[in-house]
Amino acid sequence: MSISMTGGCACGSIRYECTAKPMLEYKCHCRACQRASGSGFVPLFWVPIDKIELTANEPKYYAVDCDSGRELKRGFCPDCGSLVMFQPGFPGIVIVVAASLDNPSEFKPNTEIWTSSAQPWDLLDSSLQQFEQQFTAEDLSHIFHS
Protein backbone atom coordinates (compact mmCIF):
# COMPACT_ATOMS: atom_id res chain seq x y z
CA MET A 1 0.00 0.00 0.00
CA SER A 2 1.37 3.39 -0.98
CA ILE A 3 1.28 6.19 1.58
CA SER A 4 1.21 9.77 0.40
CA MET A 5 0.52 12.80 2.54
CA THR A 6 0.97 16.29 1.18
CA GLY A 7 1.05 19.68 2.77
CA GLY A 8 2.69 23.05 2.98
CA CYS A 9 2.47 26.53 4.36
CA ALA A 10 -0.61 28.78 4.38
CA CYS A 11 0.37 30.74 1.26
CA GLY A 12 1.42 27.66 -0.75
CA SER A 13 5.01 28.79 -1.24
CA ILE A 14 6.36 25.73 0.59
CA ARG A 15 5.03 22.31 -0.42
CA TYR A 16 6.03 18.79 0.63
CA GLU A 17 5.09 15.18 0.03
CA CYS A 18 5.57 12.48 2.63
CA THR A 19 5.66 8.84 1.49
CA ALA A 20 5.82 7.11 4.87
CA LYS A 21 3.40 6.45 7.67
CA PRO A 22 4.26 8.65 10.68
CA MET A 23 6.54 6.98 13.22
CA LEU A 24 5.06 8.97 16.08
CA GLU A 25 2.09 11.35 16.34
CA TYR A 26 1.76 13.56 19.40
CA LYS A 27 0.77 16.88 20.90
CA CYS A 28 3.57 18.92 22.47
CA HIS A 29 2.63 21.30 25.30
CA CYS A 30 6.13 22.72 25.96
CA ARG A 31 6.46 26.49 26.27
CA ALA A 32 8.53 26.71 23.06
CA CYS A 33 5.68 25.07 21.10
CA GLN A 34 3.10 27.25 22.82
CA ARG A 35 5.03 30.36 21.81
CA ALA A 36 5.54 29.11 18.24
CA SER A 37 1.87 28.25 17.77
CA GLY A 38 0.21 30.97 19.82
CA SER A 39 -1.86 28.18 21.34
CA GLY A 40 -1.72 25.49 24.03
CA PHE A 41 0.20 22.89 22.00
CA VAL A 42 1.53 21.95 18.58
CA PRO A 43 0.32 18.74 16.88
CA LEU A 44 3.38 16.98 15.45
CA PHE A 45 4.43 13.79 13.71
CA TRP A 46 7.80 12.19 13.00
CA VAL A 47 8.80 10.75 9.64
CA PRO A 48 12.11 9.48 8.26
CA ILE A 49 13.91 12.37 6.58
CA ASP A 50 14.38 10.32 3.40
CA LYS A 51 10.58 9.87 3.11
CA ILE A 52 9.70 13.55 2.87
CA GLU A 53 10.40 15.63 -0.19
CA LEU A 54 10.12 19.37 -0.46
CA THR A 55 8.37 19.92 -3.79
CA ALA A 56 8.29 23.73 -3.69
CA ASN A 57 10.73 25.99 -1.84
CA GLU A 58 12.27 25.38 1.56
CA PRO A 59 11.50 26.61 5.03
CA LYS A 60 13.67 29.15 6.77
CA TYR A 61 14.95 27.75 10.07
CA TYR A 62 15.19 29.44 13.43
CA ALA A 63 17.03 27.67 16.27
CA VAL A 64 15.54 27.68 19.77
CA ASP A 65 16.53 26.03 23.03
CA CYS A 66 13.63 23.89 24.23
CA ASP A 67 12.52 22.98 27.75
CA SER A 68 14.43 19.70 27.33
CA GLY A 69 17.66 21.65 26.87
CA ARG A 70 17.91 20.40 23.28
CA GLU A 71 18.28 22.79 20.36
CA LEU A 72 15.42 22.58 17.92
CA LYS A 73 15.23 24.29 14.54
CA ARG A 74 11.76 25.52 13.60
CA GLY A 75 11.07 25.61 9.87
CA PHE A 76 8.66 28.28 8.75
CA CYS A 77 7.68 30.00 5.52
CA PRO A 78 9.60 33.27 5.07
CA ASP A 79 6.64 34.66 3.08
CA CYS A 80 3.62 33.92 5.31
CA GLY A 81 5.28 32.84 8.58
CA SER A 82 3.51 29.46 8.79
CA LEU A 83 5.24 26.86 10.94
CA VAL A 84 5.78 23.77 8.74
CA MET A 85 8.43 21.46 10.19
CA PHE A 86 11.24 21.03 12.68
CA GLN A 87 14.79 19.74 12.50
CA PRO A 88 14.96 18.03 15.89
CA GLY A 89 18.59 17.00 16.09
CA PHE A 90 17.63 13.30 15.99
CA PRO A 91 19.47 11.65 13.07
CA GLY A 92 17.29 10.72 10.13
CA ILE A 93 14.10 12.32 11.49
CA VAL A 94 12.05 15.34 10.49
CA ILE A 95 9.14 16.54 12.61
CA VAL A 96 6.17 17.85 10.64
CA VAL A 97 3.47 20.16 11.97
CA ALA A 98 0.17 18.31 11.50
CA ALA A 99 -1.70 21.57 10.78
CA SER A 100 0.42 21.93 7.63
CA LEU A 101 -1.13 18.79 6.10
CA ASP A 102 -3.55 19.31 3.22
CA ASN A 103 -5.79 16.86 5.06
CA PRO A 104 -5.04 17.38 8.78
CA SER A 105 -7.66 14.75 9.71
CA GLU A 106 -4.97 12.19 8.77
CA PHE A 107 -3.24 13.12 12.04
CA LYS A 108 -4.05 10.61 14.81
CA PRO A 109 -2.11 11.48 17.98
CA ASN A 110 -1.40 8.74 20.50
CA THR A 111 0.72 10.73 22.95
CA GLU A 112 0.93 14.10 24.70
CA ILE A 113 4.27 15.43 25.99
CA TRP A 114 5.23 18.24 28.33
CA THR A 115 1.87 17.96 30.04
CA SER A 116 3.50 19.64 33.06
CA SER A 117 3.49 22.83 30.94
CA ALA A 118 -0.07 22.43 29.67
CA GLN A 119 -2.20 25.49 30.22
CA PRO A 120 -5.17 25.13 32.59
CA TRP A 121 -7.55 26.12 29.78
CA ASP A 122 -6.16 23.39 27.47
CA LEU A 123 -7.93 20.07 28.08
CA LEU A 124 -5.65 17.02 28.00
CA ASP A 125 -6.95 13.86 26.34
CA SER A 126 -6.96 11.07 28.94
CA SER A 127 -7.11 8.42 26.19
CA LEU A 128 -3.58 9.38 25.04
CA GLN A 129 -0.29 8.39 26.66
CA GLN A 130 0.82 11.26 28.88
CA PHE A 131 4.39 12.39 29.60
CA GLU A 132 4.99 15.24 32.04
CA GLN A 133 8.14 16.19 30.12
CA GLN A 134 10.09 15.07 27.06
CA PHE A 135 9.92 11.36 26.36
CA THR A 136 13.12 9.40 26.92
CA ALA A 137 14.77 6.84 24.61
CA GLU A 138 13.20 4.13 26.78
CA ASP A 139 9.77 5.79 26.45
CA LEU A 140 10.19 5.93 22.65
CA SER A 141 11.09 2.25 22.55
CA HIS A 142 7.86 1.47 24.42
CA ILE A 143 5.79 3.79 22.21
CA PHE A 144 7.19 2.31 18.97
CA HIS A 145 6.65 -1.27 20.14
CA SER A 146 3.19 -0.96 21.68
Secondary structure, DSSP 8 states (H G I E B T S, - for coil): ----EEEE-TTSSSEEEE-S--SEEEEE--HHHHHHHTSS-EEEEEEEGGGEEEEE---EEEEEE-TTS-EEEEEE-TTT--EEEEE-SSTTEEEEEGGGBSSGGG----EEE-GGG--TTS---TTSEE-SS---HHHHHHHHT-
